[in-house]
Amino acid sequence: MKRKSRRLATGLALASLAMVTACTSATSDDDKDKGSAEASDSPCVADAQKIVDSGKEPSPLAISDEAVDGSKMSGKSIWMVTILTNQWSTAVSEGFKSAAETIGAKPTVFDGQGQVNRWNEGIAQAVAQKADGIILLGIDPANVAEAVKDASDAGIPVVNAISGNYDDPVADGVFSNLSADYTQDSRYIAAWTLVDSGCDATMLYLYGTGVPLWESQKIGHDEVYADLCPDDCEVINKTVDLANAATDMPRTTQTELTQNQDINYVYPAWDSAVTFVEPAVLQTRPDVTIVSRDGIVQALDAIRDGGTQRVTVATPPEGWIGWATVDEIARALTGLEPSGTVVPTRLIDESNVGDSNDQIQPEYDGFEAVYEELWGVK
């Protein structure tokens, strides 16, 4: 059965958020129970809770209903150039390779190592080896504009996957964007911290420069804090060197936690970076809560086990993202229009993490068979 792609509804009207301009502290040392009750009854917490509830809804299966002639993909050479290698990109790459082989194509994965020169090199190698299609994973096309132009001039379509918001303008030489609503996802995270703290939150956000999706996340949580808790809550946004994140992120985390005792949430922009900041949190301020985004297995397990990370925004299985990129490049190579698929997400904390990761996005169980039917290769 064919499934229609469904865009992730944001469900958040900023105009309604702007109605709330103050926030109440969660507790007092003298009367903790009274303080907690007052916080839970505050307009700030009530409005934040609405956003959280919306974010926790399960995601629908997002696959286009327009069939692709998979037989036309036989023998095609498809390259994926990744921003870097970590748990998330590795899982996506494995899904990409599996999907490419299923549709009869030849997959190649190039590790960009978090460096612009490597991203350009990957595209250049794909062009030199006469690739039929190129997928950029997490790489802003603006940072590799000349290389993308070279690919376009060679007649090689490029898909921009998981870079920037889904509705960002499609860059020159790029076939389509395949991404999520990162701004909305960070609104969910921000709202969760407000509910959790009783609107007494100071959050440290750590992100790499040159990655539009992390800029989109910044917009989302800045909006929620400014609209719901402008007086009693604060976001501290700090950039880190992406190529040296393993050393820069823990150093920045430790410095900020030492200098600002009000910080009670640390938000590395992506789940795989939790491994960089967690030791610094445990050493410096073990009472601080870690929040992040992506929903990788390690993050979900940490939430389930009561670890330092207590919330994430989960995409469907990383393997599905890999399959979705192959579906998108196949549309480019067979003369179809972009699918318009938006990567769905779901806010996950201890209340809905379930007993296993299979319960996180239940609609994605067996997604491979749906793609096989769509491509006519089943």
C-alpha positions in Angstrom: 0.0 0.0 0.0 1.3 3.4 -0.9 1.7 6.0 1.8 1.4 9.7 1.3 4.1 12.0 2.6 3.0 14.2 5.5 4.6 17.3 6.6 5.4 17.7 10.3 2.9 20.2 11.7 4.6 22.6 13.9 1.5 23.3 16.0 3.0 26.4 17.5 1.7 29.9 16.8 4.2 32.4 18.0 1.5 35.0 18.3 -0.1 33.0 21.1 3.3 32.6 22.8 3.8 36.3 22.8 0.8 36.7 25.1 2.9 35.3 28.0 5.7 37.7 29.1 6.6 36.5 32.6 7.7 33.4 34.4 7.5 32.2 38.0 10.3 30.6 40.0 9.8 26.9 40.7 10.6 26.5 44.4 11.6 28.3 47.6 13.8 26.8 50.3 11.1 27.8 52.9 8.1 26.3 51.3 9.0 23.9 48.5 5.6 22.4 48.1 3.9 25.8 47.8 6.5 27.0 45.4 6.1 23.9 43.2 2.4 24.4 43.1 2.7 28.1 42.1 5.2 27.2 39.4 2.9 24.5 37.9 0.1 27.0 37.8 2.0 29.7 36.1 1.1 30.8 32.6 4.7 30.1 31.5 4.6 26.5 32.6 1.1 26.0 31.2 2.0 27.3 27.8 5.3 25.4 27.8 3.4 22.2 28.7 1.2 22.6 25.6 4.3 22.7 23.4 5.8 19.7 25.1 2.6 17.7 24.7 2.5 18.5 21.0 6.1 17.4 20.6 5.5 14.0 22.2 2.9 12.9 19.6 4.1 9.9 17.5 5.3 10.7 14.0 3.5 9.4 10.9 5.3 7.4 8.2 6.7 10.1 5.8 7.1 8.4 2.4 5.8 9.9 -0.9 3.1 8.1 -2.7 4.6 8.8 -6.2 6.3 5.6 -7.5 9.9 5.5 -8.7 11.0 3.2 -11.5 13.7 1.4 -9.6 14.9 -0.5 -12.7 16.3 2.8 -14.0 18.7 2.9 -11.1 20.5 -0.3 -11.9 24.2 0.3 -11.9 24.0 4.0 -11.0 26.9 5.3 -8.9 25.6 7.3 -5.9 27.9 9.1 -3.5 27.2 10.3 0.0 29.5 12.9 1.4 29.1 13.1 5.2 29.8 16.2 7.3 31.8 13.9 9.7 31.7 10.4 11.1 29.9 9.8 14.4 27.2 7.4 15.7 24.4 9.2 13.8 26.1 9.6 10.4 27.4 6.1 10.5 23.9 4.7 11.0 22.5 7.0 8.2 25.3 5.8 5.9 24.5 2.2 6.6 20.9 2.8 5.7 22.0 4.6 2.5 24.2 1.7 1.4 21.4 -0.8 2.1 18.9 1.2 0.2 21.2 1.9 -2.8 22.0 -1.8 -3.1 18.3 -2.7 -2.8 17.5 -0.4 -5.8 20.4 -1.8 -7.8 22.8 1.2 -7.4 26.4 1.3 -6.3 27.0 3.3 -3.1 30.1 5.2 -2.0 30.5 7.0 1.4 33.1 9.8 1.8 33.9 11.0 5.3 34.1 14.8 5.4 35.8 14.8 8.8 34.2 18.1 9.8 36.4 20.1 7.5 35.3 22.2 4.5 38.3 21.2 2.4 37.3 17.6 2.9 33.7 18.3 1.9 34.9 19.9 -1.3 37.3 17.0 -1.9 34.5 14.5 -1.6 32.4 16.2 -4.2 35.4 16.6 -6.5 36.2 12.9 -6.3 32.6 12.0 -7.0 32.7 14.3 -10.1 36.0 12.9 -11.3 34.8 9.3 -10.9 31.6 10.2 -12.9 29.1 9.6 -10.1 25.5 9.7 -11.2 24.3 11.4 -8.1 25.6 13.0 -4.9 24.0 13.3 -1.5 25.4 15.8 1.0 24.7 14.7 4.6 24.7 17.6 7.1 26.8 19.9 4.8 25.6 23.4 4.0 25.8 23.7 0.1 26.9 27.4 0.6 30.2 26.1 2.0 30.8 24.0 -1.1 29.2 26.2 -3.7 31.9 25.9 -6.3 32.1 22.1 -6.0 28.3 21.9 -6.2 28.4 24.0 -9.4 31.0 21.6 -10.8 28.7 18.7 -10.2 25.8 20.6 -11.7 27.9 21.5 -14.8 28.7 17.8 -15.1 25.0 16.9 -15.0 25.2 15.3 -11.6 22.2 16.0 -9.3 22.9 16.9 -5.7 20.5 16.3 -2.7 21.0 18.5 0.4 20.2 16.2 3.3 19.8 17.2 6.9 21.3 20.6 6.5 19.3 23.6 7.5 15.5 23.7 7.9 13.4 21.8 5.5 11.9 25.0 4.1 15.1 26.8 3.5 15.6 28.0 -0.1 17.1 25.3 -2.3 20.6 26.3 -3.2 21.8 26.7 -6.8 22.8 23.4 -8.3 20.9 21.4 -5.7 17.9 19.2 -6.6 16.1 19.3 -3.2 16.4 19.7 0.5 15.6 16.7 2.7 15.4 17.8 6.3 13.4 18.4 9.4 11.9 21.4 11.1 14.9 22.1 13.4 13.5 25.4 14.6 10.4 23.6 15.9 12.4 20.8 17.4 14.4 23.3 19.5 11.2 24.9 20.6 10.1 21.5 22.0 13.4 21.2 23.9 13.2 24.7 25.3 9.7 24.2 26.4 10.7 21.0 28.1 13.3 22.8 30.2 10.8 25.4 31.2 8.3 22.8 32.4 11.0 20.8 34.1 12.4 23.8 36.0 9.1 25.5 36.7 10.3 28.3 34.4 13.6 28.9 36.3 16.0 27.8 33.6 19.4 28.9 32.4 20.5 26.9 29.4 23.9 26.6 27.8 23.6 25.8 24.0 26.8 24.6 22.3 26.9 24.4 18.5 29.3 24.5 15.6 29.5 27.3 13.1 28.8 26.8 9.4 25.9 24.3 10.0 22.5 26.0 9.2 20.4 23.4 11.1 22.1 24.3 14.3 21.4 28.0 13.6 17.8 27.0 13.0 17.8 25.3 16.4 19.1 28.4 18.0 16.2 30.4 16.6 13.7 28.0 18.1 14.8 28.0 21.7 15.6 31.7 21.7 12.0 32.4 20.6 10.5 30.2 23.4 12.6 31.6 26.2 12.0 35.2 25.0 8.3 34.7 24.6 7.5 32.5 27.7 10.2 33.4 30.2 11.9 36.7 29.3 12.7 37.8 32.9 13.6 34.7 34.8 15.2 32.4 32.1 18.2 32.8 29.9 19.9 31.0 27.0 23.7 31.2 26.7 24.6 30.4 23.1 28.3 29.4 22.6 29.9 28.3 19.3 32.6 25.6 19.2 35.1 24.5 16.6 33.4 21.6 14.9 36.7 20.0 13.7 38.0 20.0 17.3 34.7 19.5 19.1 36.1 16.6 21.2 38.3 19.1 23.0 36.6 22.4 22.5 33.1 21.3 23.8 34.3 19.9 27.2 36.5 22.9 27.8 33.7 25.4 27.0 31.3 23.4 29.1 33.5 23.4 32.1 34.3 27.1 31.8 30.7 28.2 31.5 29.5 25.9 34.3 32.2 27.2 36.6 31.6 30.9 35.8 27.8 30.8 35.8 26.3 28.9 38.7 22.8 29.6 37.3 23.2 27.2 34.4 21.0 24.1 35.0 20.7 22.8 31.4 23.5 22.0 28.9 22.3 21.6 25.3 24.9 20.2 22.9 23.3 20.7 19.5 23.5 17.0 18.5 23.2 13.8 20.5 26.6 12.4 19.5 28.2 15.5 21.2 26.8 14.5 24.6 29.9 12.3 25.0 32.0 15.4 24.8 30.2 17.4 27.4 29.0 14.8 29.9 32.3 14.2 31.6 32.7 18.0 32.1 29.2 18.2 33.5 29.7 15.3 35.9 33.0 16.7 37.1 32.0 20.3 37.5 28.2 20.4 38.2 26.7 16.9 38.3 23.3 18.4 39.2 23.0 19.9 35.7 20.7 18.2 33.1 21.8 17.5 29.5 19.3 17.9 26.7 19.9 17.4 23.0 18.5 16.3 19.6 18.6 13.4 17.1 17.4 10.5 19.1 20.4 8.2 18.6 20.4 4.8 20.4 22.9 6.0 23.0 20.7 9.0 23.9 17.5 6.9 24.1 19.3 4.4 26.3 20.6 7.1 28.6 17.1 8.6 29.1 15.7 5.1 29.7 18.4 4.4 32.3 18.0 7.7 34.1 21.3 9.1 32.9 22.5 12.7 32.7 20.8 13.3 29.4 17.1 13.4 30.1 15.5 14.5 26.8 16.1 14.3 23.0 14.1 15.0 19.9 14.1 11.8 17.9 13.9 11.4 14.2 12.7 8.1 12.7 15.4 5.4 12.7 18.7 6.7 11.1 18.4 3.9 8.6 15.2 5.4 7.3 17.0 8.7 6.7 19.5 6.8 4.5 16.7 5.2 2.6 14.9 8.5 2.2 18.1 10.1 0.6 18.3 7.2 -1.9 14.6 7.8 -2.8 15.3 11.5 -3.3 18.3 11.0 -5.5 16.4 8.3 -7.5 13.7 10.9 -8.2 16.3 13.3 -9.5 17.8 10.6 -11.7 14.5 9.3 -13.1 13.0 12.7 -14.0 10.6 13.1 -11.1 10.0 16.1 -8.9 11.3 16.2 -5.3 9.3 14.2 -2.9 8.6 17.1 -0.5 9.2 14.7 2.4 9.9 16.4 5.8 11.8 14.3 8.3 9.3 13.9 11.3 10.5 14.1 14.9 9.2 13.3 18.4 10.1 14.7 21.8 11.3 11.9 24.0 11.8 11.9 27.8 11.3 9.3 30.5 7.5 9.5 30.1 7.5 8.1 26.5 10.9 6.5 26.0 9.3 3.1 26.5 11.0 -0.3 27.1 12.8 -0.4 23.8 13.8 1.8 20.9 11.3 0.1 18.6 8.6 2.0 20.5 10.0 5.4 19.7 8.6 5.7 16.2 6.3 2.7 15.8 5.0 3.8 12.4 8.5 3.1 10.9 8.6 -0.6 11.6 9.1 -2.3 8.3 9.6 1.0 6.3 12.0 -0.9 4.0 9.2 -2.9 2.5 7.2 0.2 1.7 10.2 1.7 -0.2 10.7 -1.6 -2.1 7.1 -1.5 -3.2 7.4 2.1 -4.2 10.4 1.4 -6.3 9.0 -1.7 -7.8 11.9 -3.9 -6.6 10.0 -6.0 -4.0 
